[in-house]
Amino acid sequence: MEVRNVVETLVWQNLDQVLDRKEGACKCERCRADIVARALNRLKPRYVVSTTGEVYVKAEFLEPQFQLDVITALAEAVNRVSNNPRHDKE
């Protein structure tokens, strides 16, 4: 049985939408991963072990506050990573 954080899936699914709104944001794999990690650290995880659990959590995403939390965490992460990208440092 696999344990998964459905919020991670939702963050990845919404990443491009948020990146497209930030002019000049780097979209390299390193920056994308840094953005997702930073956003996930601000969001409450929703772990599931079944398809039913995944459907339930994804249904929660339809609630405006949950959507706002995910988009806000991503937007803040995009700004932070854009201001201090690590792809040239390592």
ZIPE-V543202 format. One record per residue. PSI is psi in whole degrees, 0 to 359 (* if undefined). OMEGA is omega in radians with two decimals (NA if undefined). NEAR is the number of other ideal C-beta (glycine too) atoms within 8 Angstrom. Layout:
PSI:OMEGA:NEAR ; PSI:OMEGA:NEAR
This chain:
136:-3.11:3 ; 133:3.05:4 ; 128:-3.11:6 ; 148:3.05:10 ; 106:-3.09:9 ; 332:3.12:13 ; 325:3.10:13 ; 316:3.11:11 ; 315:-3.13:9 ; 322:3.11:11 ; 312:3.12:15 ; 321:-3.12:8 ; 332:-3.09:6 ; 356:-3.06:11 ; 309:-3.07:12 ; 322:3.12:6 ; 316:-3.12:8 ; 318:3.11:12 ; 322:-3.12:12 ; 338:-3.14:6 ; 349:-3.12:6 ; 104:3.14:11 ; 132:3.09:3 ; 3:3.13:5 ; 134:3.11:10 ; 138:-3.12:9 ; 19:3.10:6 ; 162:-3.08:7 ; 321:-3.13:5 ; 312:-3.13:10 ; 320:3.12:15 ; 316:3.14:11 ; 319:3.10:8 ; 319:3.13:12 ; 313:-3.13:14 ; 316:3.14:13 ; 316:-3.13:8 ; 317:3.12:13 ; 316:-3.13:14 ; 327:3.11:13 ; 342:3.12:6 ; 348:-3.06:8 ; 149:3.07:11 ; 126:3.14:4 ; 152:3.06:8 ; 95:-3.10:9 ; 139:3.11:8 ; 159:3.07:11 ; 3:-3.11:8 ; 163:3.08:6 ; 323:3.11:5 ; 316:3.10:6 ; 320:3.13:10 ; 317:3.12:11 ; 318:3.14:8 ; 313:-3.12:9 ; 319:3.12:12 ; 328:3.06:10 ; 325:3.07:7 ; 328:-3.11:9 ; 340:3.09:10 ; 342:3.09:7 ; 131:-3.09:7 ; 320:-3.09:5 ; 321:3.12:6 ; 316:3.08:10 ; 315:-3.14:10 ; 319:3.13:8 ; 316:-3.13:9 ; 312:-3.11:15 ; 320:3.13:11 ; 315:3.12:8 ; 320:3.11:14 ; 316:-3.12:14 ; 317:3.10:11 ; 320:3.13:11 ; 320:3.10:14 ; 314:3.13:13 ; 314:-3.10:9 ; 313:-3.12:9 ; 323:3.11:15 ; 325:3.14:12 ; 342:-3.11:5 ; 65:-3.11:6 ; 145:-3.12:11 ; 356:-3.04:10 ; 335:3.14:9 ; 351:-3.04:4 ; 340:-3.07:5 ; *:NA:4
